[in-house]
Amino acid sequence: MNYKLMLVFGFILSNLCSCSAQEKSNFHYPNERPKIIRNFPVVTLAPDFDSTLVSQYFRSIFQDSKGNMWFGSLEEGVVKYDQKTLTYYSYPEGFINKSVNAISEDKMGNIWFGTDNGVFKYDGTNFKNYGLKDGLDQLEISRRGILVSKSGIIWVGTHNGVYKYDSLVNPSFSKFPLLKNINVADIFEDKDGNIWFASSGQGVFKYDGIKILNINEKEGLGENYAGGIAQDKMGNMWFTMKNGICKFDGKIFTEFTPKDGLEGKEFWGILIEKSGIVWVTARGNTTRFDPSLSISDAKAFTIFKPENGLNCCVQSMYQDREGNVWWGTGQGLYRFDGKNFYQVKKEGPW
């Protein structure tokens, strides 16, 4: 009897250890080629366009509540990957635009897209466009310029101000009076529900539901192409700036620049993994930064250049729920295998 109990205990322990190991491993989606669903011809943006790519330019990436991955492209609408199919949505489906710059989801499961032709809502069947008639005076939505807050408000950033949509209050968008004319470069909601707006030329703005606080102590604070705001586990806010990135604890800025180990002259974006690892993109390279290490530690900063696989300008970054980090670039989609970047094409590897 004791022997049998030991066998059962050993079996359970073995499975627990196995599950733990799987949670720590780099998750891969099924590698079989997904079925392609596409009702319009491939759009080639360059003479040497690689037709095996999912698309050439990706300016936004998002994972919805069902686990589907959405990739917002330039000229080819949005692409949804559900592990079995790769579905393209564009003009034939009523999704009429040339650039998908931002993606978010509301509590009802509707997917919201910020494009160069206003805002679109997808309910799983149809696309609905919100434009001039719906209160949006500016139709070109900024990159990372759409956010569905925890309270359900749709925030939209443009090159000339911020708009909000609350279906319980108003069936149309209305211009946010406290930030009328800023050029929005990112919108982010922190753990406490504050809404942050990164701008071009005016720093970042924090909205606590009542008032606006403008933070503009660093040149180029928040300016970016691939995300200028992030928050770590400790609640610190991180921003891109002209000469690198900085951490803000609510009182003090701590800068990290090429003098400390970053690589690059023009910094494009920042992403913080759930593990705490900070990714920083710049023109021509990407830096992996471990803030738990002293900056004097040689392992604190790891520089990735074209020879490491990522050889084009990063347009967007996103970490999915499985812990995978995706990069959208001017040469398609990329992921990271722990040492190098690899390109995700229509046939995979996913």
Backbone hydrogen bonds in HBPLUS format (Angstrom, degrees):
<---DONOR---> <-ACCEPTOR-->    atom                        ^
c    i                          cat <-CA-CA->   ^        H-A-AA   ^      H-
h    n   atom  resd res      DA  || num        DHA   H-A  angle D-A-AA Bond
n    s   type  num  typ     dist DA aas  dist angle  dist       angle   num
A0005-LEU N   A0001-MET O   3.00 MM   4  6.32 158.0  2.05 150.3 156.4     1
A0006-MET N   A0002-ASN O   2.94 MM   4  6.19 151.5  2.02 143.5 151.3     2
A0007-LEU N   A0003-TYR O   3.02 MM   4  6.35 148.3  2.12 143.2 151.6     3
A0008-VAL N   A0004-LYS O   2.95 MM   4  6.28 160.9  1.98 154.0 158.5     4
A0009-PHE N   A0005-LEU O   2.86 MM   4  6.05 168.4  1.87 152.8 156.3     5
A0010-GLY N   A0006-MET O   2.85 MM   4  5.97 155.4  1.91 143.4 150.7     6
A0011-PHE N   A0007-LEU O   2.91 MM   4  6.14 150.5  1.99 145.1 152.9     7
A0012-ILE N   A0008-VAL O   2.96 MM   4  6.27 163.4  1.99 156.5 160.0     8
A0013-LEU N   A0009-PHE O   2.92 MM   4  6.09 165.4  1.94 152.1 156.4     9
A0014-SER N   A0010-GLY O   2.90 MM   4  5.99 153.5  1.97 141.9 149.5    10
A0015-ASN N   A0011-PHE O   3.05 MM   4  6.33 155.4  2.11 147.0 152.8    11
A0016-LEU N   A0012-ILE O   2.92 MM   4  6.21 156.1  1.98 150.9 157.9    12
A0017-CYS N   A0013-LEU O   2.95 MM   4  6.16 162.0  1.98 151.3 155.5    13
A0018-SER N   A0014-SER O   2.94 MM   4  6.13 151.8  2.02 141.5 150.0    14
A0019-CYS N   A0015-ASN O   2.87 MM   4  6.12 159.1  1.92 150.5 155.0    15
A0020-SER N   A0016-LEU O   2.96 MM   4  6.16 160.0  2.00 148.0 153.8    16
A0021-ALA N   A0017-CYS O   2.91 MM   4  6.16 155.8  1.97 147.4 153.6    17
A0022-GLN N   A0018-SER O   2.99 MM   4  6.26 150.8  2.08 145.3 153.4    18
A0023-GLU N   A0019-CYS O   2.99 MM   4  6.28 150.9  2.07 149.5 157.0    19
A0024-LYS N   A0020-SER O   3.29 MM   4  6.57 140.9  2.45 140.8 150.3    20
A0024-LYS N   A0021-ALA O   3.21 MM   3  5.26 129.1  2.48  95.0 107.8    21
A0025-SER N   A0021-ALA O   3.09 MM   4  6.26 125.2  2.41 138.4 152.8    22
A0025-SER N   A0022-GLN O   3.15 MM   3  5.04 138.5  2.33  94.2 105.9    23
A0029-TYR N   A0350-TRP O   3.29 MM 321  5.15 158.1  2.34 108.9 105.0    24
A0035-LYS N   A0084-LYS O   2.89 MM  49  6.33 157.4  1.94 153.0 147.3    25
A0086-LEU N   A0035-LYS O   2.77 MM  51  5.98 158.9  1.82 159.5 158.7    26
A0037-ILE N   A0086-LEU O   2.94 MM  49  6.11 169.8  1.95 148.4 148.8    27
A0088-TYR N   A0037-ILE O   2.91 MM  51  6.23 167.0  1.93 175.8 178.1    28
A0049-PHE N   A0046-ALA O   3.04 MM   3  5.13 148.9  2.14 122.0 118.4    29
A0053-LEU N   A0050-ASP O   3.11 MM   3  5.85 169.0  2.13 122.1 125.6    30
A0346-LYS N   A0052-THR O   3.03 MM 294  5.97 172.1  2.04 169.0 171.5    31
A0332-GLY N   A0056-GLN O   2.69 MM 276  4.55 145.1  1.80 148.3 137.9    32
A0074-LEU N   A0057-TYR O   3.20 MM  17  5.41 130.0  2.47 133.5 133.5    33
A0058-PHE N   A0329-THR O   3.24 MM 271  5.69 146.8  2.36 137.8 147.5    34
A0059-ARG N   A0072-GLY O   2.81 MM  13  5.70 138.7  1.98 149.4 162.2    35
A0072-GLY N   A0060-SER O   2.76 MM  12  4.79 160.6  1.80 138.4 144.2    36
A0062-PHE N   A0070-TRP O   2.95 MM   8  5.13 147.2  2.06 147.5 151.7    37
A0070-TRP N   A0062-PHE O   2.69 MM   8  5.13 161.7  1.72 165.3 168.8    38
A0064-ASP N   A0068-ASN O   2.94 MM   4  5.50 153.5  2.01 154.3 160.2    39
A0067-GLY N   A0064-ASP O   3.00 MM   3  5.40 162.6  2.03 114.8 120.2    40
A0069-MET N   A0081-TYR O   3.00 MM  12  5.12 168.8  2.02 152.4 151.4    41
A0081-TYR N   A0069-MET O   2.79 MM  12  5.12 162.0  1.82 151.1 157.0    42
A0071-PHE N   A0079-VAL O   2.81 MM   8  5.07 155.3  1.87 147.1 155.4    43
A0079-VAL N   A0071-PHE O   2.91 MM   8  5.07 160.1  1.94 137.8 144.3    44
A0073-SER N   A0077-GLY O   2.96 MM   4  5.60 162.0  1.99 163.2 169.2    45
A0100-VAL N   A0073-SER O   3.02 MM  27  5.60 164.0  2.05 158.6 163.8    46
A0075-GLU N   A0098-LYS O   2.56 MM  23  4.43 154.6  1.62 134.7 142.4    47
A0078-VAL N   A0089-TYR O   3.08 MM  11  5.40 152.0  2.16 148.5 154.3    48
A0089-TYR N   A0078-VAL O   2.89 MM  11  5.40 162.5  1.92 162.9 168.5    49
A0080-LYS N   A0087-THR O   2.80 MM   7  5.13 162.5  1.83 148.7 153.6    50
A0087-THR N   A0080-LYS O   2.87 MM   7  5.13 159.4  1.91 152.4 154.1    51
A0082-ASP N   A0085-THR O   3.23 MM   3  5.74 159.6  2.27 155.2 161.4    52
A0093-GLU N   A0090-SER O   2.97 MM   3  5.62 141.0  2.13 120.8 131.2    53
A0095-PHE N   A0090-SER O   3.02 MM   5  4.66 154.3  2.09 135.9 127.7    54
A0094-GLY N   A0091-TYR O   2.92 MM   3  5.08 164.9  1.94 115.4 119.6    55
A0101-ASN N   A0114-GLY O   2.76 MM  13  5.54 138.1  1.94 152.4 166.2    56
A0144-ARG N   A0101-ASN O   3.04 MM  43  6.20 163.9  2.07 139.4 136.8    57
A0102-ALA N   A0114-GLY O   3.26 MM  12  4.81 139.1  2.44 137.1 135.6    58
A0114-GLY N   A0102-ALA O   2.84 MM  12  4.81 164.4  1.86 133.9 137.6    59
A0104-SER N   A0112-TRP O   2.92 MM   8  5.16 149.1  2.01 145.4 151.1    60
A0112-TRP N   A0104-SER O   2.80 MM   8  5.16 165.0  1.82 139.8 145.0    61
A0106-ASP N   A0110-ASN O   3.00 MM   4  5.53 156.3  2.06 152.2 159.7    62
A0109-GLY N   A0106-ASP O   3.05 MM   3  5.49 163.6  2.07 115.3 119.7    63
A0111-ILE N   A0122-TYR O   2.95 MM  11  5.08 161.5  1.99 148.1 148.8    64
A0122-TYR N   A0111-ILE O   2.77 MM  11  5.08 159.5  1.81 150.5 157.6    65
A0113-PHE N   A0120-PHE O   2.81 MM   7  5.10 159.5  1.85 151.6 156.4    66
A0120-PHE N   A0113-PHE O   2.96 MM   7  5.10 157.1  2.02 142.2 149.3    67
A0115-THR N   A0118-GLY O   3.00 MM   3  5.44 157.2  2.05 155.2 162.4    68
A0141-ILE N   A0115-THR O   2.83 MM  26  5.39 176.3  1.83 154.3 153.9    69
A0118-GLY N   A0139-LEU O   2.65 MM  21  4.16 147.8  1.75 139.7 133.3    70
A0119-VAL N   A0130-TYR O   3.09 MM  11  5.06 155.0  2.15 150.7 152.0    71
A0130-TYR N   A0119-VAL O   2.66 MM  11  5.06 160.2  1.70 161.7 162.6    72
A0121-LYS N   A0128-LYS O   2.83 MM   7  5.13 152.5  1.90 143.2 152.5    73
A0128-LYS N   A0121-LYS O   2.82 MM   7  5.13 154.6  1.88 144.9 153.6    74
A0123-ASP N   A0126-ASN O   3.22 MM   3  5.87 155.2  2.28 157.9 160.7    75
A0134-ASP N   A0131-GLY O   2.96 MM   3  5.28 148.6  2.06 108.2 118.2    76
A0136-LEU N   A0131-GLY O   3.11 MM   5  5.22 156.0  2.17 145.2 137.7    77
A0135-GLY N   A0132-LEU O   3.26 MM   3  5.47 157.6  2.31 116.0 113.8    78
A0173-PHE N   A0134-ASP O   2.76 MM  39  5.92 156.3  1.82 166.3 161.8    79
A0142-SER N   A0157-GLY O   2.92 MM  15  5.76 166.5  1.93 142.7 146.9    80
A0145-GLY N   A0142-SER O   2.96 MM   3  4.59 131.3  2.20 131.1 121.1    81
A0187-ILE N   A0144-ARG O   3.18 MM  43  6.37 125.7  2.50 160.1 160.6    82
A0157-GLY N   A0145-GLY O   2.68 MM  12  4.47 162.9  1.70 135.1 139.2    83
A0147-LEU N   A0155-TRP O   2.91 MM   8  5.09 154.7  1.98 145.3 150.4    84
A0155-TRP N   A0147-LEU O   2.74 MM   8  5.09 176.2  1.75 162.0 162.2    85
A0149-SER N   A0153-ILE O   2.93 MM   4  5.39 163.6  1.96 158.5 157.3    86
A0152-GLY N   A0149-SER O   2.90 MM   3  5.18 159.7  1.94 110.1 116.8    87
A0154-ILE N   A0165-TYR O   2.94 MM  11  4.91 175.4  1.94 146.3 147.3    88
A0165-TYR N   A0154-ILE O   2.84 MM  11  4.91 138.4  2.01 136.0 147.6    89
A0156-VAL N   A0163-TYR O   2.81 MM   7  5.03 162.0  1.84 153.8 152.2    90
A0163-TYR N   A0156-VAL O   2.81 MM   7  5.03 163.0  1.84 150.6 156.2    91
A0158-THR N   A0161-GLY O   2.99 MM   3  5.52 154.7  2.05 164.8 173.0    92
A0184-VAL N   A0158-THR O   2.90 MM  26  5.58 155.6  1.96 164.8 157.0    93
A0161-GLY N   A0182-ILE O   2.72 MM  21  4.86 149.7  1.81 161.5 151.3    94
A0162-VAL N   A0179-LEU O   3.29 MM  17  6.08 141.7  2.45 162.1 172.9    95
A0176-PHE N   A0162-VAL O   2.75 MM  14  5.44 171.6  1.76 143.7 146.7    96
A0164-LYS N   A0174-SER O   2.94 MM  10  5.61 157.2  1.99 153.8 159.8    97
A0174-SER N   A0164-LYS O   3.02 MM  10  5.61 155.4  2.08 151.0 158.3    98
A0169-VAL N   A0166-ASP O   2.84 MM   3  5.45 155.3  1.90 120.5 128.5    99
A0170-ASN N   A0166-ASP O   2.83 MM   4  5.87 172.2  1.84 166.9 169.2   100
A0179-LEU N   A0176-PHE O   3.19 MM   3  5.85 160.1  2.23 120.7 126.4   101
A0200-SER N   A0183-ASN O   2.91 MM  17  5.54 139.2  2.08 148.0 160.8   102
A0185-ALA N   A0198-ALA O   2.63 MM  13  5.13 172.9  1.63 140.6 140.1   103
A0198-ALA N   A0186-ASP O   2.91 MM  12  4.93 163.3  1.93 136.3 142.0   104
A0188-PHE N   A0196-TRP O   2.93 MM   8  5.05 155.7  1.99 143.4 148.5   105
A0196-TRP N   A0188-PHE O   2.67 MM   8  5.05 173.2  1.67 163.7 166.1   106
A0190-ASP N   A0194-ASN O   2.97 MM   4  5.51 157.7  2.02 155.4 161.0   107
A0193-GLY N   A0190-ASP O   3.06 MM   3  5.40 165.3  2.08 114.6 118.3   108
A0195-ILE N   A0207-TYR O   2.99 MM  12  5.13 161.1  2.02 152.1 151.4   109
A0207-TYR N   A0195-ILE O   2.77 MM  12  5.13 161.3  1.80 152.0 158.5   110
A0197-PHE N   A0205-PHE O   2.80 MM   8  5.04 155.1  1.86 147.0 154.5   111
A0205-PHE N   A0197-PHE O   2.81 MM   8  5.04 151.7  1.89 141.5 151.2   112
A0199-SER N   A0203-GLY O   3.03 MM   4  5.63 139.8  2.20 148.3 160.0   113
A0204-VAL N   A0215-ILE O   2.94 MM  11  5.32 159.3  1.99 160.1 158.1   114
A0215-ILE N   A0204-VAL O   2.79 MM  11  5.32 173.6  1.79 163.5 165.8   115
A0206-LYS N   A0213-LEU O   2.80 MM   7  5.05 159.5  1.84 145.3 152.2   116
A0213-LEU N   A0206-LYS O   2.86 MM   7  5.05 152.4  1.93 142.1 151.3   117
A0208-ASP N   A0211-LYS O   3.34 MM   3  6.04 155.9  2.40 161.7 164.6   118
A0221-LEU N   A0218-LYS O   3.21 MM   3  5.37 146.2  2.33 135.3 128.4   119
A0242-LYS N   A0219-GLU O   2.96 MM  23  5.81 169.7  1.97 150.8 147.9   120
A0223-GLU N   A0220-GLY O   3.11 MM   3  5.50 159.1  2.15 125.0 131.4   121
A0222-GLY N   A0240-THR O   2.73 MM  18  5.01 170.9  1.74 144.4 144.0   122
A0225-TYR N   A0268-TRP O   2.74 MM  43  4.96 161.5  1.78 134.8 140.6   123
A0226-ALA N   A0268-TRP O   2.89 MM  42  5.67 169.1  1.90 141.4 138.3   124
A0270-ILE N   A0227-GLY O   2.80 MM  43  5.67 138.4  1.97 142.2 155.9   125
A0240-THR N   A0228-GLY O   3.20 MM  12  5.07 145.4  2.33 125.9 129.3   126
A0230-ALA N   A0238-TRP O   2.98 MM   8  5.06 141.4  2.13 143.8 146.0   127
A0238-TRP N   A0230-ALA O   2.79 MM   8  5.06 163.1  1.82 148.1 146.9   128
A0232-ASP N   A0236-ASN O   3.04 MM   4  5.55 155.9  2.10 151.8 159.1   129
A0235-GLY N   A0232-ASP O   3.00 MM   3  5.42 161.2  2.03 113.8 119.7   130
A0237-MET N   A0248-PHE O   2.97 MM  11  5.08 160.0  2.01 156.7 150.6   131
A0248-PHE N   A0237-MET O   2.64 MM  11  5.08 161.4  1.67 162.3 166.0   132
A0239-PHE N   A0246-CYS O   2.96 MM   7  5.48 157.7  2.01 154.0 161.2   133
A0246-CYS N   A0239-PHE O   2.91 MM   7  5.48 147.3  2.02 152.5 160.3   134
A0241-MET N   A0244-GLY O   2.87 MM   3  5.35 145.7  1.99 151.4 142.2   135
A0244-GLY N   A0241-MET O   3.36 MM   3  5.35 173.6  2.37 108.6 110.3   136
A0245-ILE N   A0256-PHE O   3.06 MM  11  5.44 166.5  2.08 156.9 160.5   137
A0256-PHE N   A0245-ILE O   2.90 MM  11  5.44 155.1  1.96 162.4 156.2   138
A0247-LYS N   A0254-THR O   2.82 MM   7  5.05 157.9  1.87 141.1 146.8   139
A0254-THR N   A0247-LYS O   2.80 MM   7  5.05 151.3  1.88 145.3 154.3   140
A0249-ASP N   A0252-ILE O   3.29 MM   3  5.78 158.5  2.34 150.1 152.1   141
A0260-ASP N   A0257-THR O   2.81 MM   3  5.39 149.3  1.90 117.5 126.7   142
A0262-LEU N   A0257-THR O   3.38 MM   5  5.55 159.4  2.43 125.7 120.8   143
A0283-ARG N   A0266-GLU O   3.01 MM  17  5.67 145.4  2.13 148.3 158.8   144
A0268-TRP N   A0281-THR O   2.69 MM  13  5.34 153.0  1.76 134.6 143.4   145
A0269-GLY N   A0281-THR O   3.40 MM  12  5.16 153.6  2.47 129.4 127.8   146
A0281-THR N   A0269-GLY O   3.02 MM  12  5.16 160.6  2.05 134.8 141.0   147
A0271-LEU N   A0279-TRP O   2.98 MM   8  5.15 149.9  2.07 146.1 151.4   148
A0279-TRP N   A0271-LEU O   2.77 MM   8  5.15 173.1  1.77 164.0 166.1   149
A0273-GLU N   A0277-ILE O   2.78 MM   4  5.23 162.8  1.81 163.5 164.1   150
A0276-GLY N   A0273-GLU O   2.96 MM   3  5.21 155.0  2.03 106.2 114.4   151
A0278-VAL N   A0289-PHE O   2.83 MM  11  4.98 174.8  1.84 161.6 159.9   152
A0289-PHE N   A0278-VAL O   2.75 MM  11  4.98 169.3  1.76 159.6 162.2   153
A0280-VAL N   A0287-THR O   2.88 MM   7  5.10 161.0  1.92 151.1 156.3   154
A0287-THR N   A0280-VAL O   2.78 MM   7  5.10 169.0  1.79 155.7 159.3   155
A0282-ALA N   A0285-ASN O   2.96 MM   3  5.48 161.2  2.00 169.3 163.9   156
A0285-ASN N   A0282-ALA O   3.28 MM   3  5.48 162.0  2.32 116.2 121.6   157
A0286-THR N   A0304-PHE O   2.99 MM  18  5.18 160.2  2.03 148.2 154.2   158
A0304-PHE N   A0286-THR O   2.78 MM  18  5.18 162.9  1.81 167.8 171.7   159
A0288-ARG N   A0302-THR O   2.85 MM  14  5.06 166.1  1.87 150.3 154.9   160
A0302-THR N   A0288-ARG O   2.87 MM  14  5.06 154.1  1.94 145.8 154.0   161
A0290-ASP N   A0300-ALA O   2.88 MM  10  5.03 158.4  1.93 144.5 151.7   162
A0293-LEU N   A0290-ASP O   3.15 MM   3  5.91 168.0  2.16 122.1 125.9   163
A0297-ASP N   A0294-SER O   2.85 MM   3  5.32 161.1  1.89 116.2 122.8   164
A0300-ALA N   A0297-ASP O   3.02 MM   3  5.44 166.9  2.04 117.3 121.4   165
A0308-ASN N   A0305-LYS O   2.74 MM   3  5.48 162.3  1.77 129.5 135.8   166
A0309-GLY N   A0306-PRO O   2.96 MM   3  5.37 159.8  2.00 117.8 119.8   167
A0341-PHE N   A0308-ASN O   2.98 MM  33  6.22 165.8  2.00 169.3 171.4   168
A0315-GLN N   A0328-GLY O   2.64 MM  13  5.43 162.5  1.66 152.3 157.8   169
A0316-SER N   A0328-GLY O   3.10 MM  12  4.86 146.4  2.22 138.7 137.3   170
A0328-GLY N   A0316-SER O   2.87 MM  12  4.86 168.6  1.88 135.1 138.9   171
A0318-TYR N   A0326-TRP O   3.02 MM   8  5.22 145.3  2.14 145.4 148.9   172
A0326-TRP N   A0318-TYR O   2.69 MM   8  5.22 167.5  1.71 161.9 165.5   173
A0320-ASP N   A0324-ASN O   2.85 MM   4  5.49 153.6  1.92 159.8 163.8   174
A0323-GLY N   A0320-ASP O   3.02 MM   3  5.42 159.9  2.06 112.1 118.3   175
A0327-TRP N   A0334-TYR O   2.93 MM   7  5.01 159.0  1.98 143.6 144.7   176
A0334-TYR N   A0327-TRP O   2.91 MM   7  5.01 143.5  2.04 147.3 154.3   177
A0329-THR N   A0332-GLY O   2.98 MM   3  5.33 156.1  2.04 148.7 156.2   178
A0344-VAL N   A0333-LEU O   2.95 MM  11  5.31 161.8  1.99 125.2 131.3   179
A0335-ARG N   A0342-TYR O   2.95 MM   7  5.55 154.8  2.02 155.5 163.5   180
A0342-TYR N   A0335-ARG O   2.83 MM   7  5.55 157.0  1.88 151.2 157.0   181
A0337-ASP N   A0340-ASN O   2.97 MM   3  5.78 170.3  1.98 167.7 166.0   182
A0345-LYS N   A0348-GLY O   3.34 MM   3  4.84 160.3  2.38 106.1 109.1   183
A0348-GLY N   A0345-LYS O   2.80 MM   3  4.84 154.8  1.87 106.9 115.3   184
